[in-house]
């Protein structure tokens, strides 16, 4: 059985676009039988919580994989680490950040390692704008509202700017 994952990707250190692309390439080439189905546009966003740091590039990807959620999260953390992520300052600068927003219509609470749906996704325009671009009718399994509805209700949209740069779906074969 394959799961459908909605992943948020962010970067604010180094070559932000390259870091996001490398993360997508690693997802598609190193995770077994995993396919990137859709990738949003890139958005430049203001940092949250720790505001004295560079602006982020953010995007969202829809991925299918036979990996179970805990295994997927472990692999995503490994990709972050291999791309230079060090968890020193919570909400601090990072070369790449990959968050699991949704997995199918599951609710998972394996704190602190994995909570799905992501507990703050409905509060973050930088997540909802790219997610609504590629999955507007997807239902949030706890709020029981579509991503488009959540986006309509969220504040902070003025801090999210579309960037005329695009990401490939990765280096492995892509399902259309």
N, C-alpha and C positions, 0 to 999 in steps of 0.2 A: 504494500500500500504506500502510495506517495502522499506526502503532506504538502500543503501550499503555505509557504511562509511569506510574510511581508516584512522586509528588512529595511531599516533606516540606516543610511551611511552618512557619516560626517567627517570632516577633516578641517583643521585650521593651522597646521604646521607644515612647513616645507611646501612642495608643489602639490597643492590641495587636489587639483583635478587628477594629477597622476596617481596620487595616493588612493583616491576613490576608484580609479580605473584598475589599479593593481589589486585592490580588494575584490572587485567584481571578477577579475581574471582568476584570482585564486579560488574564489567560490566555485566558479564554473569548471576549473581544471583540477582541483584537488579534492573536492567533496564527491564521494562516490555517487554516480548516477544522478547528479544534481544538475538541474537546468534553470537558467535565468530566463524567465518568460517575458518580463517587461522591466524597463528601467525608466524612471521619470526624467524630466529635465533636471538640470542643476540649478540650485538656488543659493544665493549668498545671504547669510543670516547673521544676525547679531548673537553674541554668546548669551547664554542663560546662566543665572546664578552667579558665576564668577565672570564679571563683565569686563575686567581689565585684561583682555587677551585679544588676539587677532580674530577677524570675522571668519565664520565657517562657510564651507561649501557643503550643501546637504543634497541628498537624493534618496529615493526609495526604489527598491527592487522587489519584484514578485518572483519567488523561486519555488520550484518543486523538487522534492527530495524524499527518498525512502528513509532518511535519517529521522530518528525519534527526536523530539524537541531538546531533551537534555544533551544528546550527542551532537545535535546541530549547534547548540549554544557553545559547547566545549570546542568544537571545530572553529566557530566564528571567533572565539577568544584567542585561539591559536593563530588565526590569520592576523588579528589585531597585533598580537605580540610579535609575529614575524615581520610586520611592517613598522615596528618600532614603538608600539604603544606601551607606555609604562604607567601604571595606575598609582600616581603619587598624590595628585591634588584632585579631589572629587570635583567634577564639572570643569576641570582645568584644561589647558591646551593639549591637543593630541594629534598625531599624524593621521590616525584613522579611528573611527568609532563605529561599531556595527551593533545595532540594537534589534532584537526580535520584537516586532510590534504585535504581530498576530500569527497564529498557527491554526489553519482551518478555522473552526468556530470553538476552539478549545479555551478553557480557563485552566491555567496552570499556576500553582503557587509552591515553588520549590525555593523559598527564600534562603539566602539572598541571591542565589545564583540565577534563578529564572522565575520571572513573573510574566505571564501572558494572559490577557493583553498587557502591553507595556503600561505600567500604572500611571504615567503622566502623558501619554500620547494625546489624549483628548484636550490637554491644556496647551499644546505646543503647535503654533502655526507652522513652524519650520518642518514639522513632521506631517501635519495634515494637508498642507498645500501640495507637496509632491505626491503624497498618497492619494489624494482626491483626483489628481491628474490622471493616474493610471488605474484607480479602483474606487471611483466615487460611490458606487452602489453597494460596496462591501459593507456588511453589517458588523458593527462592534458587538462582540458577544455578551458584554456586560451592560453597556449603555443601551443596547437594543436600538441603536440609531445608525444610519448610514454614515460613512466617512464624509460625504457631502454635507449632511446635516450637522455633524460635529464641526466641520470647517466653518459653516455659516455662523455658528455660535461662539467660536474662539476669538479672543483678542490677539493683538500683536502682529496682525498680517502686514502692517506697514514696515516691519523689520525684516521682511522676507522679499528679496529681489531676484527675479529671473536672471540667469546668466546665459548668454548666447554661446555656451559650450556644451558639448554632448558627450555622453558615455556610451561605449559599446556594451553589449550584453555580456561580454566576456570572451575568452579565447576558445571555449569548447563549442561544439555544435549547438545551435539554438533551435528550439521548437518555435514555429510560427503560429 
